[in-house]
Amino acid sequence: MTQLLDLPNEILQEICEALSPIHVSGTLRHVENMWFNRVLVGALSNFSQTCSTIRNLAEPMLYQCPLTAGSGFISLVRTLCRRQDLAQMVRVLKVNGPWHLRRGHVISPQDVELFNNALSKCRGVDGQPIQVSRNWHLTVRPQPVVYTTDLFEYDPRLALSALALAQITNVLRLEVEYYDDEPSSFSFCHPGSLPRLTELYLEDGEARTGVNLNVVNDLLRAAPNLRVLEVCRIDSATNCTDHDNVVEVVMKNNHLNFESLQRIMEQFKNMQTLSYQAGNFPLDSGGQASPRDVSRALLTRADTLRDVSLWFTQGGIWPDRMDERFVMSSLKEMQVLERLEVDGHGLYDLIAADAATDGDLLTELLPPTIRSLKIDGIYDDVLPDILNLAKKAPRDFPNLRDICLTGLGEETRVTVRVAFAESGIKTDLDAVPASRYIQDRGQV
């Protein structure tokens, strides 16, 4: 009878890969957040313990995407400090999560000694040792708290996160959570020290207002080949590090004003793809950028942006606040824009009784380079504008190949479908609107 170990190593390798989240999902993004991935990692871990042959094949895959919840984070950092061979296998890592260390958690004296030794070997940009607080490993702060300027004081979560990053020089994707009651310092990450990092995700863990994008300046300088930056719940972008190689920026649930948006456009001068989702803040709060502000900021990158997705009401601005002051302005100056996905609520005045325009709403919005257009949540009122686009497309938008419109009535869909068919443009009019607001004016 054939035994498992009688199989060639190539087959055993494929069995291990079938239990690896990175190989199964085919993506690096948010691997740890998925319950199924935890099941896979648990199975791979059990499989690795069957014998030394399987362990040698499976162990490197376990450390490609290590799970960091609970006290397992301490165990992981301990291994990364002791085993450089496994540290070099890490491809995806999430650091500084709220579950990494709970308040009151006690780090053993043996681990404190190990980590102190590792921290003492870390150097700043100037090559000198970095002064770390002797209380870095304590999660319970004495009362009254007396703060010093020492790094990581009463903050073992951030201290161990920074220490872990100093070990994993081959990481491809990094996910970082930030909390406004603690300083952000990844000073162990010297410029160029993460040469393979291509994806960076930043999230404000407090979920209250937001965080300044500059908290990851150290990481931006450490990752010269970074290509994708994802941010969730940021509220400003001041004194940020420029990065010439970032080509895709994804912003979710953010509370940014026009100046911060424009600074982000300037910061990433080769940005080609932008996905923007407004946060759940009122337009008249003074901080949230309006659709008009967003479209004005886009023009800063008119020379590079090819793919743009804009969402204003999916989780943010209420449509009944969208009056003439706030609607999007023209994108005709965009020089290379090919794909535009836009929330229809940001295109025209939903408050005025005569919301329909004179027919030029879409033809004045789009640049001649457009190839693909999706408008989510558009009303029958603007049928003249849609038909005018269909009529002028062959002449004014010769590259337009497909258009998706959601929210139209059944009779209107028939009319629109016929109009674009005459222009040779493929239509999708039956998709379900993504906006959480009812697509019937007067019921938002």
C-alpha positions in Angstrom: 0.0 0.0 0.0 1.4 3.4 -1.0 2.2 5.6 2.0 1.9 9.4 2.0 5.7 9.9 2.2 6.1 7.7 -0.8 4.8 10.5 -2.9 7.2 12.8 -4.7 8.1 16.0 -2.9 6.4 18.0 -5.6 3.0 16.4 -4.8 3.5 16.9 -1.0 4.3 20.5 -1.8 1.1 20.9 -3.7 -0.8 19.4 -0.8 0.7 22.0 1.5 -0.1 24.8 -0.9 -3.8 23.6 -1.0 -3.9 24.6 2.7 -2.0 27.9 2.3 -4.3 31.0 2.3 -2.1 32.9 -0.1 -2.1 30.1 -2.7 -5.9 29.3 -2.2 -7.1 32.9 -2.3 -4.7 34.1 -5.0 -4.5 37.5 -3.2 -2.5 39.2 -0.5 -5.3 41.4 0.7 -6.8 41.1 4.1 -6.0 37.4 4.3 -6.1 37.3 8.1 -9.7 38.8 8.3 -11.3 35.8 6.6 -12.6 33.0 8.8 -11.9 30.3 6.2 -8.2 31.3 6.1 -8.0 30.6 9.8 -9.3 27.1 9.2 -6.7 26.6 6.4 -3.9 27.7 8.6 -5.1 25.5 11.5 -5.2 22.5 9.1 -1.7 23.3 7.7 -0.3 23.7 11.2 -1.7 20.2 12.2 -0.4 18.7 9.0 3.1 20.1 9.7 3.2 18.3 13.0 2.8 14.8 11.5 6.5 14.3 10.7 9.8 16.1 10.0 9.4 15.7 6.2 6.0 17.4 6.2 7.2 20.0 8.7 10.1 21.0 6.4 7.6 21.6 3.6 4.7 23.2 5.5 6.6 25.4 8.0 7.7 28.0 5.5 4.1 28.3 4.2 2.8 28.7 7.7 5.0 31.8 8.1 4.1 33.3 4.7 0.9 34.6 6.3 1.1 34.1 10.1 -2.0 34.7 12.2 -1.3 37.2 14.9 -4.4 37.2 17.2 -4.1 37.0 21.0 -1.0 35.8 22.7 0.0 34.2 19.4 1.5 37.6 18.4 4.1 37.3 21.2 5.0 33.8 20.1 5.3 35.0 16.5 7.7 37.8 17.3 9.7 35.4 19.5 10.1 33.1 16.5 10.9 35.9 14.1 13.7 37.1 16.5 15.1 33.6 16.9 14.7 32.2 13.4 15.8 34.5 10.6 15.1 31.8 8.1 11.4 31.8 9.0 11.4 35.6 9.3 12.5 35.8 5.7 9.5 33.7 4.6 6.8 36.2 5.8 4.9 37.7 2.9 1.8 39.1 4.6 1.6 40.5 8.2 -0.9 42.4 10.2 0.5 44.5 13.1 -0.7 46.6 16.0 -4.2 45.0 16.0 -6.3 45.5 19.2 -6.3 41.7 19.8 -2.5 41.4 19.8 -2.2 42.2 23.5 -5.1 42.8 25.9 -4.9 45.2 28.8 -3.4 43.3 31.8 -1.6 40.8 29.7 1.7 39.8 31.3 4.8 39.1 29.1 7.0 36.5 30.7 10.4 37.6 32.1 12.1 35.2 29.7 10.4 36.9 26.7 11.1 40.4 28.1 14.8 39.5 28.2 14.7 38.1 24.7 13.0 41.1 23.3 15.2 43.6 25.2 18.2 42.0 23.6 16.6 42.2 20.2 15.6 45.8 20.7 19.1 46.7 21.8 20.4 45.6 18.4 18.0 47.9 16.5 19.4 51.1 15.2 18.0 54.4 14.1 18.5 56.1 10.7 21.7 57.6 12.1 23.1 54.2 13.0 22.8 54.9 16.7 20.9 52.7 19.3 17.3 53.8 19.8 16.3 54.6 23.4 13.4 52.4 24.3 11.4 52.8 27.5 12.2 50.3 30.2 8.4 50.1 30.8 7.7 49.1 27.2 6.4 45.6 28.1 3.8 46.8 30.7 0.2 46.9 29.5 -1.2 48.4 32.8 -0.2 52.0 33.4 0.3 53.1 37.0 -1.8 55.9 38.3 -1.2 58.8 38.1 0.7 58.2 34.8 4.0 60.0 34.5 5.0 60.1 30.8 8.5 60.4 29.5 9.9 60.9 26.0 11.1 57.3 25.8 9.8 55.2 22.9 7.0 52.6 23.4 6.3 53.5 27.0 3.6 51.2 28.3 3.0 50.1 24.7 4.2 46.5 24.1 1.8 46.1 21.2 3.6 48.8 19.1 7.0 47.9 20.4 6.6 44.3 19.3 5.0 45.4 16.0 8.1 47.6 15.3 10.4 44.8 16.3 8.6 42.3 14.0 8.9 44.7 11.0 12.7 44.9 11.6 12.9 41.2 11.0 10.7 40.6 7.9 12.6 42.2 5.1 10.9 40.1 2.4 7.3 41.0 3.3 5.1 41.8 0.3 2.0 43.2 2.1 1.8 45.0 5.5 -1.5 45.9 7.3 -1.2 48.4 10.2 -3.7 49.6 12.7 -3.3 52.9 14.5 -4.6 54.3 17.7 -4.7 58.0 18.6 -3.7 57.5 22.2 -0.3 56.2 21.3 2.6 57.5 19.2 3.4 56.0 15.9 6.9 55.0 15.3 8.4 52.5 13.0 11.9 54.0 13.3 13.5 50.6 13.0 12.4 50.6 9.4 15.2 52.4 7.7 14.8 53.9 4.2 14.9 51.0 1.7 14.7 48.3 4.5 11.5 46.8 3.0 12.5 46.5 -0.6 9.9 43.9 -1.6 6.9 45.6 0.1 4.4 46.4 -2.6 1.1 46.8 -0.6 0.5 48.8 2.5 -2.8 49.1 4.4 -3.5 51.6 7.1 -6.6 51.7 9.3 -7.5 53.9 12.2 -8.5 51.4 14.9 -10.5 53.8 17.0 -13.2 54.2 14.3 -14.1 57.6 15.6 -12.7 60.4 13.5 -9.5 59.4 11.7 -5.7 59.6 11.5 -3.2 61.6 9.6 -1.7 59.8 6.7 1.8 60.9 7.9 1.8 58.2 10.6 3.2 55.8 7.9 5.9 58.1 6.7 8.6 55.7 8.0 7.1 52.8 6.2 6.7 54.8 2.9 10.4 55.6 3.1 11.3 52.0 3.9 9.4 50.7 0.8 10.9 52.1 -2.4 8.9 49.6 -4.5 5.5 50.2 -2.9 2.7 50.0 -5.6 -0.6 50.0 -3.7 -1.6 52.1 -0.7 -5.0 51.4 1.1 -6.2 53.6 3.8 -9.3 53.4 6.0 -10.6 56.3 8.2 -8.0 58.9 7.6 -8.9 62.6 8.3 -5.8 64.5 7.1 -2.7 64.4 5.0 -0.1 66.9 6.2 3.7 66.6 6.1 3.4 63.4 4.2 6.3 61.6 2.4 6.2 61.7 -1.4 6.4 58.3 -3.2 7.0 58.1 -6.9 6.2 54.4 -7.4 2.7 54.1 -5.9 0.3 53.6 -8.7 -2.9 52.7 -6.9 -4.5 54.4 -3.9 -7.7 53.1 -2.2 -9.4 55.3 0.4 -12.4 54.0 2.4 -14.6 55.8 4.9 -12.5 58.9 5.1 -13.1 62.4 6.4 -10.8 64.5 4.1 -11.1 68.1 3.1 -10.0 69.4 -0.3 -6.5 70.4 0.8 -5.8 66.9 2.1 -7.1 65.3 -1.0 -5.0 67.6 -3.2 -1.9 66.8 -1.1 -2.5 63.1 -1.6 -2.7 63.7 -5.4 0.6 65.6 -5.2 2.2 63.0 -2.9 1.8 60.2 -5.4 2.8 61.7 -8.7 2.5 58.5 -10.7 -0.9 57.4 -9.4 -2.9 55.6 -12.1 -5.8 54.1 -10.1 -7.9 55.8 -7.4 -10.8 54.5 -5.4 -12.4 57.0 -3.0 -15.2 56.4 -0.5 -16.5 59.3 1.6 -16.9 58.8 5.3 -20.2 59.1 7.3 -19.9 62.8 8.0 -22.2 65.7 6.9 -21.1 67.9 4.0 -21.8 71.0 6.1 -19.5 69.9 8.9 -16.7 71.8 7.3 -14.3 68.9 7.0 -15.8 66.5 4.5 -14.8 67.1 0.9 -17.8 67.5 -1.4 -18.0 65.7 -4.8 -17.0 69.1 -6.4 -13.9 69.2 -4.2 -13.0 65.6 -5.1 -13.4 66.3 -8.9 -11.2 69.4 -8.5 -8.5 67.4 -6.6 -8.5 64.8 -9.4 -7.3 67.4 -11.9 -4.0 67.5 -10.0 -3.3 64.0 -11.4 -5.0 64.7 -14.8 -1.7 63.5 -16.5 -1.6 60.0 -14.9 -5.1 58.8 -13.6 -6.6 56.1 -15.8 -9.0 54.4 -13.5 -11.2 56.3 -11.0 -14.0 55.1 -8.6 -15.9 57.7 -6.6 -18.5 56.8 -3.9 -20.2 59.6 -1.9 -23.3 58.0 -0.5 -22.4 54.3 -0.1 -21.4 55.0 3.4 -21.1 58.7 3.7 -22.9 61.8 2.4 -26.7 61.8 2.5 -28.2 62.5 -1.0 -30.6 65.1 0.4 -27.6 67.3 1.2 -26.4 67.3 -2.4 -27.4 70.7 -3.7 -25.8 72.8 -6.4 -22.8 73.9 -4.3 -21.5 70.3 -3.9 -22.1 68.5 -7.2 -19.1 67.3 -9.3 -17.5 69.6 -11.8 -16.2 68.7 -15.2 -13.4 66.1 -15.7 -12.7 67.1 -19.3 -9.2 68.1 -18.4 -8.3 64.5 -17.5 -5.8 63.5 -20.2 -5.7 59.7 -19.9 -8.8 58.7 -17.9 -10.2 55.5 -19.4 -12.5 54.1 -16.7 -14.9 56.1 -14.4 -17.2 54.6 -11.8 -19.1 57.3 -10.0 -22.0 57.6 -7.5 -24.8 59.2 -9.4 -25.9 61.2 -6.3 -22.8 63.4 -6.7 -23.6 64.4 -10.3 -26.5 66.8 -10.0 -28.7 68.8 -7.6 -31.1 66.4 -5.8 -32.8 69.2 -3.8 -34.0 71.4 -6.7 -37.4 70.6 -8.1 -36.0 70.6 -11.6 -33.1 68.2 -11.0 -32.8 67.5 -14.7 -30.3 69.5 -16.7 -30.3 70.9 -20.2 -28.9 67.6 -21.6 -25.2 68.3 -21.2 -24.7 66.8 -17.7 -22.7 63.8 -18.9 -21.2 65.2 -22.1 -19.7 68.1 -20.1 -18.5 65.7 -17.4 -16.5 63.2 -19.3 -13.1 63.5 -21.0 -12.7 62.3 -24.6 -10.4 59.4 -23.5 -13.1 57.6 -21.6 -13.6 53.9 -22.5 -15.8 52.6 -19.7 -18.4 54.4 -17.6 -20.5 53.2 -14.6 -23.0 55.5 -12.8 -24.6 54.0 -9.7 -28.0 55.5 -8.8 -29.1 57.6 -11.7 -32.7 58.8 -12.1 -35.1 58.9 -15.0 -35.1 62.7 -14.7 -31.8 62.9 -16.5 -32.8 60.8 -19.5 -32.1 63.7 -21.9 -28.6 63.8 -20.7 -28.1 60.0 -21.2 -29.6 60.2 -24.7 -27.4 63.1 -25.6 -24.3 61.1 -24.5 -25.4 58.2 -26.7 -25.9 60.6 -29.6 -22.5 62.4 -29.3 -20.5 59.4 -28.2 -19.2 58.3 -31.7 -17.9 61.8 -32.3 -16.9 63.2 -28.9 -16.1 60.0 -27.1 -14.8 57.6 -29.8 -13.2 55.2 -27.3 -16.3 54.6 -25.2 -17.1 50.9 -25.4 -19.4 50.1 -22.4 -21.6 51.9 -20.0 -23.4 50.7 -16.9 -26.3 52.6 -15.3 -28.2 51.5 -12.2 -31.5 52.9 -10.8 -33.4 53.6 -14.0 -37.0 52.6 -14.5 -38.0 49.7 -16.8 -39.3 51.9 -19.6 -36.3 54.2 -19.5 -33.9 51.2 -19.7 -35.5 50.1 -23.0 -35.1 53.6 -24.5 -31.4 53.9 -23.3 -30.5 50.4 -24.5 -31.8 51.2 -28.0 -30.0 54.6 -28.1 -26.6 53.2 -27.2 -27.0 50.1 -29.4 -27.2 52.5 -32.4 -23.8 53.9 -31.3 -22.3 50.5 -31.0 -21.8 50.8 -27.2 -22.5 47.9 -24.9 -24.9 48.6 -22.0 -25.6 47.1 -18.6 -28.7 48.6 -17.2 -30.0 45.8 -14.9 -27.3 45.8 -12.2 -28.4 46.3 -8.6 -27.5 49.8 -7.2 -24.7 49.6 -4.7 -25.7 52.8 -2.8 -27.6 52.1 0.4 -30.1 54.8 -0.3 -33.4 54.0 -2.0 -33.2 55.0 -5.7 -36.5 56.8 -5.7 -36.3 60.6 -5.3 -38.1 61.8 -2.3 -37.5 58.6 -0.3 -33.8 59.0 0.6 
